[in-house]
Structures are given as C-alpha cells and as structure tokens.
Amino acid sequence: MTGYAAASQDLGDAVLNLEIKSVNSRYLDISFRLSEELRFLEMPLREKITERIGRGKLECRAYLMAQPGQGGVVRERTPNVALLAELGRMEATVRQALPQAQALTVAEVLRWPGVLADDTVAPDQLQSVALALFATLLDEFVASREREGAKLADVLQERITRMRGQMRAAEPLLPAAIAAYRERLSAKLREAVANLDEDRIRQEVGVFAAKIDVAEEIARLVTHLDEVERVLKKGGAVGKRLDFLTQELNREANTLASKSVSGQVTAIALELKLLIEQMREQVQNLE
C-alpha cells in the first residue's frame, strides 16, 4: 500500500529529519537514503520497519540539517582542544610531504566535525533520539496505510456485492439452460441413431448433463466470497490470504465459463472474471 509520514527533532545546533514513504508491492522491499553521519542507523531502523510492515516498496530517508543562525548572535562554544592538536599534527605531516598544500583556515578548522563540542551528538544519544522519533513516525505511517486499506476494503466489498448479484442472476437460469440443452442433445441423438434405445438416450444425456451442471461451482464461489468478507472484517495483514482467495475465485469462474451451455450464463461468468480481476488488482495493494 502507499503511505507517507515525516517527522523532525530539534537537537540544538541541528535538526534530525526522518521520512518514510511506500508504494505498492507484493513483497517487502526497503531502501535507505541516509546522510553519512547517520549510516549506523540503517539496521535498527530496518528492524523497526519489519516489526510493523509486511508488504510494500519502502524508502526511508534520514538526514541532519544545520540550524540557521538566529539574529546574527554567535553563541560561545569551546573548541575540542585534543582534536585541534590532532588536526595540527596532521596538517604538519601533510605540509611536510606536500609543501605546496594550502594551510587550513580558521573557518575550515571550526567547521571540522567535532571541533566545536556541541556541534555533534554522541552516536548512542543520537540513536536513542532517532529511534524514539522513528517509533512515532511509524505510528503515523501505519495509520496512513490503514486509512488507505479501509478505502480499498470498501472497494472490494462493492465488487463482492456485484459478484453475488451476478450469481443470483445465474442460479434461476441454470435449470432451464440444462433442460434446453438436454432436449437439443436428445433430438440430435434420435436423428443420428433412429433405432437407439430411449433408456440409453436418457442415460447418455444424464451423464452429459452432470458434466455441465455448474451448481457446485456456484456454491464454491459463494463460499470463497464469504471467506473474503470474513478476512476483510478480521483486518490485519490480509493481502496474501486474499491473493489466494482471488486465485480460487478465478478458478471457479473459469470452470463456470467452460461448462456453460447458455449465452446468458457465459456472459455472467465473463462478468465474474472481470470483477475478480479488479479485486485481484486491489488486493495487490493490501498488506
């Protein structure tokens, strides 16, 4: 199913932004677009997603955005002296090997990750904040998918109602269609074999009539539709179960069409196949 949710958390000098969206897919396919400093979050975020989501092609984004300055005020911060010393040693080594290399400017040094003590959040603290925010984000995301699922369930229910109407229309047609076909077949047999025993004719016609009787297929169609409605009302992860049921519905509709000896029954069987295909397309969108 499709879905979208986004959330952000103020971390002081930066804002943590999380986003998750999905499109339809029969399986769970997760991709991540994480900024470099958040790469370590991929596995914990993936675990959180798989706990809640079973289907869909998902994309999860996470990045840090620096806070814009407010009113031109520069807050007092203390540089990381140990890191400054390390940068100095590295610069000296580089300039010894490459005398033509330019020296680091003060601005470049201050922008170096970790030089200003409050520029960064410790990874364990960042993970804790990110997972807490992601839990809230997932709640919103799942809720958006549930709202779509409810709409899709209404669409499926409408198709079920139409299919039941088609089967109610087919039932009174079946006895008359079989009787008419029996008469036509009997007449052809009499013409072909004038001296054929009447009991033998009735026996052969009876055997063929049993082969073209679709009452069993109608009954199975009704049973499968009952199960579809039960699964929809139960809720939860229903996509795979409904996948199977639409396959069974299509199987019975195919048999109904192949055994039909009436143009009206054939038309009904084809309409059922159309409705089942429409249901199958929607079921692909359900988790």
Phi, psi and omega per residue, in radians:
M1 nan 2.754 3.078
T2 -1.479 2.693 3.124
G3 -3.017 2.792 -3.140
Y4 -2.714 2.485 3.036
A5 -2.766 2.581 3.113
A6 -2.490 2.639 3.135
A7 -2.685 2.762 3.121
S8 -2.485 2.738 -3.118
Q9 -2.427 2.211 3.109
D10 -1.315 2.160 3.136
L11 -1.915 0.178 -3.111
G12 1.858 -1.621 3.127
D13 -1.455 -0.146 -3.125
A14 -2.514 2.858 3.093
V15 -2.083 2.235 3.071
L16 -1.510 2.184 -3.135
N17 -2.027 2.260 3.090
L18 -2.166 2.520 -3.128
E19 -2.610 2.440 3.072
I20 -2.462 2.385 3.106
K21 -2.520 2.770 -3.105
S22 -2.551 2.673 2.979
V23 -2.179 3.017 -3.024
N24 -1.200 2.453 3.051
S25 -2.826 2.559 3.126
R26 -1.250 -0.366 -3.081
Y27 -2.191 3.020 3.103
L28 -1.596 2.077 -3.127
D29 -2.302 1.952 -3.041
I30 -1.965 2.277 3.017
S31 -2.183 2.638 -3.088
F32 -2.144 2.477 2.986
R33 -2.217 1.632 -3.041
L34 -2.011 2.432 3.041
S35 -1.165 2.767 -2.975
E36 -0.968 -0.710 -3.086
E37 -1.285 -0.117 -3.132
L38 -1.988 0.179 -3.119
R39 -1.003 -0.590 -3.073
F40 -1.162 -0.167 -3.118
L41 -1.514 -0.129 -3.007
E42 -1.036 -0.863 -3.089
M43 -1.123 -0.842 3.103
P44 -1.079 -0.627 3.109
L45 -1.195 -0.690 3.109
R46 -1.075 -0.723 3.123
E47 -1.084 -0.732 3.123
K48 -1.090 -0.689 -3.121
I49 -1.173 -0.821 -3.089
T50 -1.159 -0.374 3.070
E51 -1.230 -0.455 -3.022
R52 -1.983 -0.428 -2.984
I53 -2.082 2.384 -3.142
G54 -2.013 -0.298 -3.070
R55 -2.547 2.619 3.058
G56 2.180 2.688 3.037
K57 -1.701 1.855 -3.004
L58 -1.848 2.525 2.991
E59 -2.196 2.217 -3.135
C60 -2.030 2.224 3.116
R61 -2.037 2.490 3.057
A62 -2.580 2.302 3.133
Y63 -2.739 2.731 3.075
L64 -1.789 2.388 3.112
M65 -2.143 2.214 -3.126
A66 -1.104 2.477 3.094
Q67 -1.266 2.351 3.067
P68 -1.215 2.609 3.105
G69 -1.081 2.585 -3.105
Q70 -2.015 1.947 3.063
G71 1.157 0.340 3.092
G72 1.235 0.196 -3.125
V73 -1.473 2.253 3.089
V74 -1.770 2.085 -3.114
R75 -1.368 2.561 3.141
E76 -1.308 2.216 3.140
R77 -2.422 2.664 -3.089
T78 -1.817 2.135 3.111
P79 -1.132 2.714 3.084
N80 -1.399 1.781 -3.030
V81 -1.075 -0.722 -3.121
A82 -1.096 -0.726 3.139
L83 -1.202 -0.639 3.080
L84 -1.059 -0.747 3.129
A85 -1.099 -0.703 3.126
E86 -1.138 -0.728 3.085
L87 -1.070 -0.707 3.116
G88 -1.074 -0.751 -3.140
R89 -1.142 -0.726 -3.141
M90 -1.153 -0.689 3.130
E91 -1.121 -0.720 3.137
A92 -1.084 -0.728 3.138
T93 -1.109 -0.778 -3.130
V94 -1.120 -0.784 -3.097
R95 -1.194 -0.465 3.073
Q96 -1.215 -0.682 3.135
A97 -1.402 -0.585 -3.112
L98 -2.243 1.444 -3.084
P99 -1.008 -0.469 -3.100
Q100 -1.367 -0.152 -3.122
A101 -1.140 2.475 -3.138
Q102 -1.347 2.582 3.116
A103 -1.311 2.643 3.061
L104 -1.164 2.394 3.044
T105 -1.506 2.869 3.105
V106 -1.056 -0.735 -3.130
A107 -1.077 -0.723 3.130
E108 -1.140 -0.694 3.121
V109 -1.114 -0.767 -3.104
L110 -1.188 -0.450 3.106
R111 -1.466 -0.138 -3.118
W112 -1.126 2.289 -3.113
P113 -0.921 2.193 3.062
G114 1.584 -0.124 -3.132
V115 -1.163 -0.780 3.068
L116 -1.583 2.167 -2.919
A117 -0.960 -0.625 -3.070
D118 -1.775 0.278 3.088
D119 -1.288 -0.478 -3.071
T120 -2.177 2.748 3.070
V121 -1.872 2.405 3.121
A122 -0.970 2.465 -3.084
P123 -0.945 -0.730 -3.132
D124 -1.144 -0.670 3.097
Q125 -1.201 -0.710 3.122
L126 -1.102 -0.717 3.120
Q127 -1.115 -0.736 3.135
S128 -1.064 -0.805 3.131
V129 -1.135 -0.768 -3.096
A130 -1.116 -0.741 -3.120
L131 -1.195 -0.657 3.091
A132 -1.125 -0.753 3.115
L133 -1.161 -0.670 -3.118
F134 -1.179 -0.569 3.093
A135 -1.080 -0.757 3.086
T136 -1.133 -0.708 3.124
L137 -1.082 -0.746 3.139
L138 -1.117 -0.667 3.084
D139 -0.996 -0.805 3.139
E140 -1.152 -0.711 -3.131
F141 -1.126 -0.819 3.126
V142 -1.087 -0.684 3.120
A143 -1.086 -0.690 3.131
S144 -1.141 -0.659 3.102
R145 -1.225 -0.614 3.104
E146 -1.147 -0.649 3.099
R147 -1.122 -0.719 3.095
E148 -1.161 -0.697 3.128
G149 -1.048 -0.676 3.116
A150 -1.104 -0.698 3.111
K151 -1.152 -0.722 3.112
L152 -1.137 -0.633 3.101
A153 -1.081 -0.666 3.099
D154 -1.122 -0.689 3.108
V155 -1.102 -0.786 3.128
L156 -1.101 -0.704 3.139
Q157 -1.102 -0.644 3.111
E158 -1.131 -0.694 3.098
R159 -1.156 -0.684 3.115
I160 -1.069 -0.774 3.134
T161 -1.049 -0.731 3.128
R162 -1.176 -0.651 3.103
M163 -1.155 -0.706 3.094
R164 -1.084 -0.678 3.091
G165 -1.085 -0.712 3.112
Q166 -1.114 -0.703 -3.130
M167 -1.231 -0.613 3.058
R168 -1.123 -0.614 3.110
A169 -1.236 -0.535 -3.092
A170 -1.344 -0.613 -3.007
E171 -0.985 -0.848 -3.138
P172 -1.222 -0.291 3.140
L173 -1.382 -0.457 -2.983
L174 -1.123 -0.863 -3.129
P175 -1.034 -0.753 -3.118
A176 -1.163 -0.677 -3.140
A177 -1.133 -0.740 -3.139
I178 -1.178 -0.716 3.139
A179 -1.114 -0.740 -3.138
A180 -1.135 -0.707 -3.142
Y181 -1.182 -0.646 3.111
R182 -1.076 -0.721 3.132
E183 -1.133 -0.758 3.138
R184 -1.110 -0.731 -3.140
L185 -1.162 -0.706 3.125
S186 -1.077 -0.741 -3.130
A187 -1.113 -0.740 3.137
K188 -1.139 -0.658 3.126
L189 -1.165 -0.692 3.134
R190 -1.131 -0.696 3.127
E191 -1.157 -0.681 -3.085
A192 -1.267 -0.687 -3.096
V193 -2.288 1.642 -3.030
A194 -1.112 -0.557 -3.082
N195 -1.730 0.288 -3.112
L196 -1.243 2.405 -3.115
D197 -1.089 2.344 -3.100
E198 -1.074 -0.649 3.104
D199 -1.120 -0.662 3.114
R200 -1.135 -0.679 3.107
I201 -1.066 -0.831 -3.136
R202 -1.092 -0.647 3.130
Q203 -1.126 -0.824 -3.130
E204 -1.124 -0.722 3.130
V205 -1.132 -0.693 3.137
G206 -1.104 -0.717 3.117
V207 -1.093 -0.772 -3.120
F208 -1.219 -0.622 3.122
A209 -1.088 -0.645 3.107
A210 -1.126 -0.606 -3.131
K211 -1.209 -0.526 -3.094
I212 -1.723 0.050 3.109
D213 -1.287 2.151 -3.057
V214 -1.887 0.265 -3.132
A215 -1.044 -0.651 -3.133
E216 -1.155 -0.696 3.117
E217 -1.137 -0.716 3.099
I218 -1.061 -0.755 -3.126
A219 -1.110 -0.706 3.139
R220 -1.212 -0.639 3.074
L221 -1.044 -0.767 3.121
V222 -1.089 -0.758 3.140
T223 -1.084 -0.759 3.139
H224 -1.149 -0.665 3.111
L225 -1.162 -0.660 3.064
D226 -1.034 -0.717 -3.128
E227 -1.205 -0.662 3.086
V228 -1.040 -0.794 3.134
E229 -1.124 -0.683 3.127
R230 -1.101 -0.769 -3.129
V231 -1.123 -0.731 3.135
L232 -1.096 -0.718 -3.138
K233 -1.215 -0.574 3.133
K234 -1.152 -0.659 3.127
G235 1.348 -2.921 -3.092
G236 1.436 -2.729 3.137
A237 -1.379 1.762 -3.007
V238 -1.997 -0.128 -2.990
G239 -0.993 -0.870 -3.067
K240 -1.171 -0.664 3.095
R241 -1.124 -0.733 3.127
L242 -1.224 -0.554 3.022
D243 -0.957 -0.867 -3.121
F244 -1.095 -0.750 -3.100
L245 -1.158 -0.648 3.110
T246 -1.187 -0.550 3.048
Q247 -1.114 -0.746 3.126
E248 -1.169 -0.707 3.083
L249 -1.053 -0.753 -3.131
N250 -1.141 -0.640 3.114
R251 -1.072 -0.795 -3.135
E252 -1.187 -0.663 3.118
A253 -1.145 -0.656 3.075
N254 -1.091 -0.761 3.121
T255 -1.118 -0.732 3.112
L256 -1.017 -0.777 -3.140
A257 -1.154 -0.719 -3.086
S258 -1.225 -0.516 -3.106
K259 -1.613 -0.121 -3.056
S260 -1.157 2.392 3.054
V261 -2.061 0.292 -3.124
S262 -2.316 2.386 3.100
G263 -1.065 -0.626 3.140
Q264 -1.183 -0.740 3.128
V265 -1.169 -0.672 3.098
T266 -1.076 -0.741 3.124
A267 -1.090 -0.688 3.115
I268 -1.151 -0.745 3.133
A269 -1.076 -0.704 3.121
L270 -1.172 -0.654 3.086
E271 -1.145 -0.670 3.085
L272 -1.084 -0.744 3.134
K273 -1.094 -0.665 3.107
L274 -1.113 -0.799 -3.141
L275 -1.135 -0.680 3.121
I276 -1.121 -0.716 3.118
E277 -1.118 -0.679 3.077
Q278 -1.114 -0.692 3.074
M279 -1.110 -0.752 -3.106
R280 -1.067 -0.704 3.122
E281 -1.092 -0.683 3.135
Q282 -1.276 -0.620 -3.126
V283 -1.092 -0.549 3.115
Q284 -1.042 -0.378 -3.096
N285 -1.564 -0.134 -3.103
L286 -1.642 2.538 3.118
E287 -1.343 nan nan
